[in-house]
């Protein structure tokens, strides 16, 4: 008796309620309500089948799933995995309509991250399906990287389906999935693609679509953009050597470039004291040397450098320079002073400079001196070769590395005549100093005249090895002072004239 009746059902199902009322006189009335009570057992709901997650734009992800198939439904719970604490799932929303199976997540940055989602169902008692074992689906995040002659796309795998059948790659203008340019397909186990149909310095935007084996299994990635620079990836190269060749040209050699594409060119540049850096020539990647004939090695040194350039004109950093040795020679009395510019720019510098002179007698270059790599001047005051000119050259020798050698220009200086006159002689027949002889070097022509004190010509010869025996017309001349006059032409082409006196003792 009372206004409230409590009955506990032990099984789930629909139940009919009958109400029988008896008054004080024993009269009865009955009310029957068919299947008015639906008793539910608090059993955890089964899993929710997810179809896909797909990027909508930079800040939205679409989550699609199948309607819950159980009897007791109260709501869907949508979870996103934490980026900061992987494995932690954050409830981002709940929906209460059984047919509301499309959800948009508005709180994401799809250009920077891939996002993972789970969906559970809850019953009327609030009991939720198992979150731990629920389907997990993750979006595709794609990255574009400009490389030489192509743009490379890479992406993370789509997660959630049994398997990904393939990935479709598109050029796009934005997130519109209609106005797109299809580029190609890669199998589901491949997650990279190279776009080799790009133009120089153009901006390109891409998206990737993952496709599964079942209907509705499609997921779009975010967008990614890159500018085709066709950039050279090679490291700065090293010059091997720049060296004078045949005393007129310059031979330039450089190391092989690594990992160059076949569309890349090698640029060789030159600079001197009268010209800035300018391109001398271009070469295919396999070339490693060049002979420069448009130079004057007797006027100045030249510097060279190389770089790689792609078909868009993009250059990698230039190499070290290679600068030739330039030699000058100045006569200082009876010596020759050599000065040269240092060789540049081997990594470990110059070990030594070899100074050589050309020996005309044997027709070979011979060593004068080997000096240190820091020395750039030398005074040659001891070379004694009987030849009309002294020709010098310098060889720079690399410290370590390739042990390369760089020749300078050759410089020739005419040699001044060197004539020696004795002060006296003794034509007494003892075999010692019986003739007056003139000694000389570097003399091309020679004439000697000897006069008495009164100007009488006593002796004349054009042979420097023929001396005066102190006689005139077969008669011995008396002791005393005599005058000589010597003249001629030196090897250097300059006339010479010497006058003086000699004393004769008997």
C-alpha positions as CSV (number, residue, x, y, z in Angstrom):
1,X,0.0,0.0,0.0
2,X,1.4,3.3,-1.0
3,X,2.1,5.5,-4.0
4,X,5.4,3.9,-5.0
5,X,6.0,0.3,-6.1
6,X,9.6,-1.1,-6.5
7,X,10.3,-4.2,-8.5
8,X,13.7,-5.6,-9.5
9,X,14.1,-7.5,-12.8
10,X,16.7,-10.1,-13.0
11,X,16.9,-10.2,-16.8
12,X,16.8,-7.6,-19.5
13,X,13.8,-7.2,-21.8
14,X,10.4,-5.6,-22.2
15,X,7.7,-6.3,-19.6
16,X,4.0,-5.8,-19.3
17,X,2.6,-4.1,-16.2
18,X,-0.8,-5.0,-14.8
19,X,-2.4,-3.0,-12.0
20,X,-5.4,-4.5,-10.0
21,X,-7.3,-2.2,-7.7
22,X,-9.7,-3.5,-5.0
23,X,-11.9,-1.1,-3.0
24,X,-13.3,-1.5,0.5
25,X,-16.4,-3.2,-0.9
26,X,-14.4,-5.8,-2.6
27,X,-14.9,-4.4,-6.1
28,X,-11.9,-4.7,-8.5
29,X,-10.6,-3.0,-11.6
30,X,-7.6,-3.9,-13.7
31,X,-5.2,-1.8,-15.9
32,X,-2.8,-3.5,-18.3
33,X,0.1,-1.8,-20.1
34,X,1.7,-4.0,-22.7
35,X,5.6,-3.8,-22.8
36,X,5.6,-0.6,-21.0
37,X,8.8,-1.4,-19.1
38,X,12.1,-2.0,-20.8
39,X,14.5,-3.4,-18.3
40,X,18.2,-3.1,-19.3
41,X,21.1,-5.0,-17.9
42,X,24.2,-2.7,-17.3
43,X,26.5,-4.5,-19.8
44,X,29.4,-2.6,-21.3
45,X,28.6,-1.6,-24.9
46,X,30.5,-3.3,-27.8
47,X,33.2,-1.4,-29.8
48,X,32.4,1.3,-32.4
49,X,33.7,0.6,-35.9
50,X,35.7,3.6,-37.3
51,X,35.7,4.2,-41.0
52,X,38.5,6.8,-41.3
53,X,40.0,10.1,-40.1
54,X,40.8,12.7,-42.7
55,X,42.3,16.2,-42.7
56,X,39.8,18.9,-43.7
57,X,42.1,21.9,-43.5
58,X,45.0,23.2,-41.4
59,X,42.9,23.2,-38.2
60,X,40.2,20.5,-38.7
61,X,40.1,16.7,-38.8
62,X,37.0,14.7,-39.8
63,X,36.3,11.6,-37.8
64,X,33.8,9.1,-39.4
65,X,32.5,5.9,-37.8
66,X,29.7,3.4,-38.1
67,X,26.5,3.7,-36.0
68,X,26.5,1.7,-32.7
69,X,24.8,-1.6,-33.2
70,X,23.8,-2.4,-29.6
71,X,20.4,-2.0,-27.8
72,X,21.5,0.4,-25.1
73,X,22.9,3.6,-26.5
74,X,23.3,6.9,-24.7
75,X,26.2,8.7,-26.4
76,X,29.4,8.6,-28.4
77,X,32.7,9.8,-26.8
78,X,35.4,11.0,-29.2
79,X,39.0,10.9,-27.9
80,X,42.3,12.4,-29.3
81,X,45.7,11.1,-28.2
82,X,47.8,13.7,-26.4
83,X,50.8,15.0,-28.3
84,X,52.7,15.7,-25.1
85,X,52.0,12.4,-23.4
86,X,51.6,9.6,-26.0
87,X,49.3,6.9,-24.8
88,X,47.1,9.4,-23.0
89,X,43.6,9.9,-24.5
90,X,41.8,13.2,-24.1
91,X,38.0,13.3,-24.3
92,X,37.3,16.1,-26.8
93,X,33.5,15.8,-27.4
94,X,30.4,13.6,-26.9
95,X,27.4,13.3,-29.2
96,X,24.0,11.9,-28.2
97,X,22.4,10.9,-31.5
98,X,22.8,7.3,-32.7
99,X,23.1,8.5,-36.3
100,X,25.4,11.4,-35.6
101,X,28.5,9.5,-36.8
102,X,30.6,12.3,-38.4
103,X,32.6,14.6,-36.1
104,X,34.9,17.5,-36.8
105,X,37.8,18.3,-34.5
106,X,38.5,22.0,-34.6
107,X,41.4,22.2,-32.2
108,X,44.3,20.9,-34.2
109,X,47.4,22.0,-36.3
110,X,47.4,19.5,-39.1
111,X,50.4,21.1,-40.8
112,X,52.6,20.3,-37.9
113,X,51.3,17.0,-36.5
114,X,49.6,13.7,-37.3
115,X,46.6,13.2,-34.9
116,X,45.2,9.9,-33.6
117,X,41.6,9.3,-32.5
118,X,39.3,6.7,-30.8
119,X,35.5,6.6,-30.5
120,X,33.6,4.7,-27.7
121,X,29.9,4.2,-27.0
122,X,28.2,4.6,-23.6
123,X,24.9,3.1,-22.4
124,X,22.2,4.5,-20.3
125,X,24.0,3.7,-17.2
126,X,27.0,5.6,-18.3
127,X,29.1,2.4,-18.9
128,X,31.5,2.9,-21.8
129,X,32.9,0.5,-24.3
130,X,36.6,-0.4,-23.8
131,X,38.8,2.6,-24.7
132,X,42.0,0.6,-24.5
133,X,40.9,-1.9,-27.2
134,X,38.9,0.7,-29.3
135,X,39.9,1.2,-33.0
136,X,42.7,3.8,-33.3
137,X,43.0,5.8,-36.5
138,X,45.7,8.4,-37.3
139,X,45.9,11.1,-39.9
140,X,48.6,11.4,-42.6
141,X,51.0,14.4,-42.3
142,X,53.1,15.0,-45.4
143,X,56.3,17.0,-45.9
144,X,57.8,18.4,-49.1
145,X,61.6,18.9,-49.4
146,X,63.2,20.6,-52.5
147,X,66.1,18.5,-53.9
148,X,68.2,18.7,-57.0
149,X,65.8,18.6,-60.0
150,X,62.9,17.4,-57.9
151,X,60.7,17.9,-54.9
152,X,60.6,14.9,-52.5
153,X,57.4,14.1,-50.5
154,X,57.5,12.0,-47.4
155,X,54.7,11.1,-45.0
156,X,53.8,8.9,-42.0
157,X,51.6,5.8,-42.6
158,X,47.9,5.9,-42.2
159,X,47.0,3.9,-39.1
160,X,43.6,2.1,-38.4
161,X,42.7,-0.1,-41.3
162,X,43.8,-3.7,-41.7
163,X,46.1,-2.4,-44.5
164,X,46.7,0.5,-46.8
165,X,46.3,-0.5,-50.5
166,X,48.0,2.6,-52.0
167,X,48.7,6.3,-51.7
168,X,47.6,8.8,-54.3
169,X,49.7,11.9,-54.7
170,X,48.2,15.2,-55.9
171,X,49.3,18.7,-56.7
172,X,46.6,21.1,-55.2
173,X,45.9,24.7,-54.8
174,X,44.3,24.4,-51.4
175,X,42.2,21.9,-49.5
176,X,39.7,21.6,-52.3
177,X,39.6,18.0,-53.3
178,X,38.0,18.6,-56.7
179,X,40.5,21.0,-58.4
180,X,43.6,18.8,-58.1
181,X,46.3,17.5,-60.4
182,X,46.9,13.8,-60.1
183,X,50.7,13.0,-60.0
184,X,50.9,9.3,-59.3
185,X,50.4,6.2,-57.1
186,X,52.7,4.4,-54.8
187,X,52.0,1.0,-53.0
188,X,50.7,1.1,-49.4
189,X,54.1,0.1,-48.0
190,X,55.9,3.1,-49.7
191,X,55.7,6.5,-48.1
192,X,57.6,8.8,-50.4
193,X,57.3,10.3,-53.9
194,X,59.5,12.5,-56.1
195,X,57.9,15.1,-58.3
196,X,60.4,15.5,-61.2
197,X,58.1,17.7,-63.4
198,X,58.6,21.0,-61.6
199,X,59.7,24.3,-63.0
200,X,62.5,26.6,-61.7
201,X,61.6,28.6,-58.7
202,X,57.9,27.7,-58.8
203,X,55.9,27.1,-55.6
204,X,54.0,23.8,-55.4
205,X,51.5,22.5,-52.9
206,X,50.8,18.8,-52.4
207,X,48.4,16.4,-50.7
208,X,48.4,12.6,-50.3
209,X,45.3,10.4,-50.1
210,X,45.5,7.0,-48.4
211,X,43.2,4.3,-49.8
212,X,42.3,1.1,-48.0
213,X,40.9,-2.2,-49.3
214,X,37.3,-1.6,-48.0
215,X,34.6,0.9,-49.0
216,X,34.8,4.2,-47.2
217,X,38.5,3.7,-46.4
218,X,39.9,7.0,-47.8
219,X,41.9,9.6,-45.9
220,X,43.4,12.9,-47.1
221,X,46.6,14.3,-45.6
222,X,47.3,17.9,-44.8
223,X,48.9,20.2,-47.4
224,X,52.6,20.8,-47.8
225,X,54.4,23.3,-50.0
226,X,57.9,23.7,-51.5
227,X,59.7,25.9,-54.0
228,X,61.7,24.1,-56.7
229,X,65.2,25.5,-56.4
230,X,66.9,22.6,-58.1
231,X,69.5,23.3,-55.5
232,X,73.0,21.8,-55.8
233,X,73.6,19.4,-52.9
234,X,77.4,19.0,-53.5
235,X,79.8,20.3,-50.9
236,X,82.3,23.0,-51.8
237,X,84.9,21.4,-53.9
238,X,88.7,21.6,-53.8
239,X,91.0,22.9,-56.5
240,X,93.9,20.5,-57.1
241,X,96.3,22.9,-58.9
242,X,96.6,25.9,-61.2
243,X,100.0,25.8,-63.0
244,X,101.7,27.5,-65.9
245,X,101.9,25.3,-68.9
246,X,104.5,25.7,-71.7
247,X,105.3,29.1,-70.3
248,X,102.2,30.6,-71.9
249,X,98.9,28.9,-70.8
250,X,97.5,27.8,-67.4
251,X,96.3,24.3,-66.7
252,X,93.6,24.1,-64.0
253,X,92.6,20.9,-62.2
254,X,89.9,20.3,-59.6
255,X,88.6,17.4,-57.5
256,X,85.6,15.4,-58.6
257,X,82.3,16.6,-57.3
258,X,80.3,14.0,-55.3
259,X,76.6,13.3,-55.8
260,X,75.9,15.6,-58.7
261,X,72.9,15.2,-60.9
262,X,73.5,14.8,-64.7
263,X,71.9,18.2,-65.4
264,X,74.4,20.0,-63.3
265,X,77.2,22.2,-64.8
266,X,80.6,22.9,-63.4
267,X,81.5,26.6,-63.5
268,X,85.2,27.6,-63.7
269,X,85.9,31.3,-62.7
270,X,89.0,33.4,-63.0
271,X,90.2,36.6,-61.4
272,X,93.4,38.7,-61.8
273,X,94.6,42.1,-60.6
274,X,92.9,43.7,-63.6
275,X,89.7,41.7,-63.8
276,X,87.0,40.6,-61.3
277,X,85.7,37.0,-61.0
278,X,84.3,36.0,-64.3
279,X,83.2,32.6,-65.8
280,X,85.9,31.2,-68.0
281,X,84.0,28.1,-69.1
282,X,81.4,25.5,-68.1
283,X,81.8,21.8,-68.1
284,X,79.8,18.6,-67.6
285,X,80.1,17.0,-64.2
286,X,82.7,14.4,-65.3
287,X,85.3,17.1,-66.4
288,X,88.1,17.8,-64.0
289,X,90.7,20.0,-65.9
290,X,90.9,22.9,-68.3
291,X,93.7,24.7,-70.2
292,X,93.2,28.4,-70.2
293,X,94.8,30.0,-73.2
294,X,93.3,33.5,-72.7
295,X,96.0,34.6,-70.2
296,X,99.3,36.4,-70.1
297,X,101.4,34.6,-67.6
298,X,104.3,37.1,-68.0
299,X,102.2,40.0,-66.7
300,X,100.4,38.7,-63.6
301,X,99.2,35.8,-61.6
302,X,95.7,34.3,-62.0
303,X,93.2,32.9,-59.4
304,X,90.7,30.2,-60.2
305,X,87.7,28.6,-58.4
306,X,85.0,26.1,-59.3
307,X,81.4,25.6,-58.3
308,X,78.4,23.5,-59.4
309,X,75.3,25.0,-60.9
310,X,71.9,23.4,-61.7
311,X,69.7,24.1,-64.7
312,X,67.9,26.9,-62.7
313,X,71.2,28.7,-62.1
314,X,71.5,27.8,-58.4
315,X,75.1,27.5,-57.3
316,X,76.7,25.6,-54.5
317,X,79.4,27.3,-52.4
318,X,82.6,27.9,-54.4
319,X,85.8,26.0,-53.9
320,X,89.0,27.2,-52.4
321,X,90.9,29.3,-54.9
322,X,94.0,28.2,-56.9
323,X,96.4,31.1,-57.6
324,X,99.4,30.7,-59.8
325,X,103.0,31.7,-59.0
326,X,104.2,34.9,-60.8
327,X,108.0,35.4,-61.0
328,X,110.0,38.5,-61.6
329,X,113.8,38.8,-61.8
330,X,115.9,42.0,-61.2
331,X,119.6,42.3,-61.8
332,X,121.5,43.6,-58.8
333,X,125.2,44.1,-59.9
334,X,126.5,40.6,-60.7
335,X,123.6,38.9,-59.0
336,X,119.9,38.3,-59.9
337,X,117.2,38.9,-57.3
338,X,114.1,36.7,-57.7
339,X,110.7,37.6,-56.3
340,X,107.5,35.6,-56.7
341,X,103.9,35.7,-55.5
342,X,103.0,32.9,-53.1
343,X,100.9,30.0,-54.4
344,X,97.3,30.0,-53.0
345,X,95.3,28.2,-51.6
346,X,96.2,24.5,-50.8
347,X,94.5,23.4,-47.6
348,X,97.8,22.7,-45.9
349,X,99.8,25.4,-47.7
350,X,103.1,25.2,-49.6
351,X,105.9,22.8,-48.4
352,X,108.7,24.2,-50.5
353,X,109.6,26.4,-53.5
354,X,112.0,24.9,-56.0
355,X,114.2,27.5,-57.8
356,X,115.6,26.3,-61.1
357,X,117.7,27.7,-63.9
358,X,117.9,26.4,-67.5
359,X,121.4,25.1,-68.4
360,X,121.8,25.7,-72.1
361,X,124.7,23.4,-72.4
362,X,122.8,20.3,-71.4
363,X,119.4,21.7,-72.3
364,X,117.8,20.9,-68.9
365,X,116.4,22.7,-65.9
366,X,118.7,22.4,-62.9
367,X,118.1,23.2,-59.3
368,X,119.5,26.4,-57.9
369,X,118.0,26.2,-54.4
370,X,115.1,24.6,-52.5
371,X,113.6,27.1,-50.1
372,X,110.8,26.9,-47.5
373,X,107.1,27.5,-48.3
374,X,107.2,30.8,-46.5
375,X,110.0,32.3,-48.6
376,X,109.1,34.3,-51.7
377,X,112.5,36.0,-52.6
378,X,116.0,34.8,-53.4
379,X,119.3,36.4,-54.4
380,X,121.2,34.3,-56.9
381,X,124.8,35.4,-56.6
382,X,126.7,32.2,-57.2
383,X,125.4,30.6,-60.4
384,X,128.2,30.5,-63.0
385,X,127.0,29.4,-66.4
386,X,128.7,30.6,-69.6
387,X,125.6,31.4,-71.6
388,X,124.0,34.5,-72.9
389,X,121.1,34.6,-70.5
390,X,119.8,33.1,-67.3
391,X,116.3,31.8,-67.4
392,X,114.6,31.0,-64.0
393,X,111.4,29.4,-62.9
394,X,109.7,28.5,-59.6
395,X,107.9,25.4,-58.6
396,X,105.5,25.4,-55.7
397,X,105.2,22.0,-54.0
398,X,102.0,21.2,-52.0
399,X,102.2,20.4,-48.3
400,X,100.5,17.0,-48.0
401,X,97.2,16.6,-49.8
402,X,97.8,15.6,-53.5
403,X,101.6,16.6,-53.4
404,X,100.7,18.7,-56.4
405,X,103.2,21.1,-58.1
406,X,102.6,24.4,-59.7
407,X,105.0,26.0,-62.1
408,X,105.5,29.8,-62.4
409,X,106.2,31.7,-65.6
410,X,109.8,31.6,-66.9
411,X,111.9,34.8,-66.7
412,X,115.1,35.3,-68.7
413,X,117.6,38.0,-68.0
414,X,120.6,38.8,-70.3
415,X,124.0,38.5,-68.5
416,X,126.2,41.6,-68.4
417,X,129.7,41.0,-69.8
418,X,132.3,40.4,-67.1
419,X,135.8,41.3,-68.2
420,X,139.0,41.2,-66.0
421,X,142.2,43.1,-66.7
422,X,145.5,42.4,-65.0
423,X,147.6,45.4,-63.8
424,X,151.0,44.0,-65.0
425,X,152.8,41.1,-66.7
426,X,156.4,39.8,-67.0
427,X,157.4,38.6,-70.5
428,X,160.8,37.1,-69.3
429,X,160.5,33.6,-70.6
430,X,160.0,31.9,-67.3
431,X,156.6,30.6,-68.3
432,X,154.8,32.6,-65.7
433,X,152.7,35.6,-66.7
434,X,154.7,35.9,-70.0
435,X,151.7,37.3,-71.9
436,X,149.1,39.9,-71.1
437,X,145.8,38.2,-71.3
438,X,142.3,39.5,-70.7
439,X,139.8,37.2,-69.0
440,X,136.1,37.5,-69.6
441,X,132.6,35.9,-69.5
442,X,129.4,36.7,-71.3
443,X,131.3,38.4,-74.1
444,X,129.8,38.1,-77.6
445,X,132.5,40.2,-79.5
446,X,135.9,41.4,-78.3
447,X,138.6,43.8,-79.5
448,X,141.8,44.7,-77.6
449,X,144.3,47.4,-78.5
450,X,147.5,48.2,-76.7
451,X,149.3,51.6,-77.1
452,X,152.6,53.1,-76.1
453,X,152.7,56.2,-74.0
454,X,153.0,58.2,-77.2
455,X,149.9,56.6,-78.8
456,X,151.6,54.1,-81.1
457,X,149.5,51.0,-81.7
458,X,151.6,48.1,-80.6
459,X,149.1,45.2,-80.5
460,X,145.5,44.4,-81.6
461,X,143.4,41.2,-81.4
462,X,139.7,40.2,-81.7
463,X,140.4,36.9,-79.8
464,X,140.1,37.2,-76.1
465,X,142.2,34.2,-75.6
466,X,145.2,35.7,-77.6
467,X,147.5,37.8,-75.4
468,X,150.3,40.3,-76.1
469,X,153.8,39.0,-75.6
470,X,155.4,42.4,-75.0
471,X,157.0,42.8,-78.5
472,X,156.4,45.0,-81.5
473,X,157.4,44.0,-85.0
474,X,159.6,41.3,-83.5
475,X,161.4,43.4,-81.0
476,X,161.0,43.4,-77.2
477,X,159.5,46.5,-75.9
478,X,161.0,48.1,-72.8
479,X,159.6,47.9,-69.3
480,X,157.1,50.6,-68.5
481,X,153.5,51.6,-68.6
482,X,151.3,50.9,-71.6
483,X,147.6,51.8,-72.4
484,X,144.9,49.3,-73.3
485,X,141.5,49.8,-74.9
486,X,139.0,46.9,-74.9
487,X,135.6,47.1,-76.5
488,X,132.9,44.8,-77.9
489,X,129.4,43.5,-77.4
490,X,128.1,41.6,-74.4
491,X,125.6,38.7,-74.5
492,X,123.0,41.2,-73.4
493,X,123.5,43.1,-76.6
494,X,124.9,46.1,-74.9
495,X,128.3,47.5,-76.1
496,X,131.1,47.8,-73.6
497,X,134.3,49.8,-73.5
498,X,137.2,49.5,-71.0
499,X,140.4,51.6,-70.9
500,X,143.3,51.4,-68.5
501,X,147.0,51.0,-68.0
502,X,149.3,48.0,-67.6
503,X,152.9,47.8,-66.4
504,X,155.4,45.5,-68.1
505,X,158.4,44.1,-66.0
506,X,161.2,42.1,-67.5
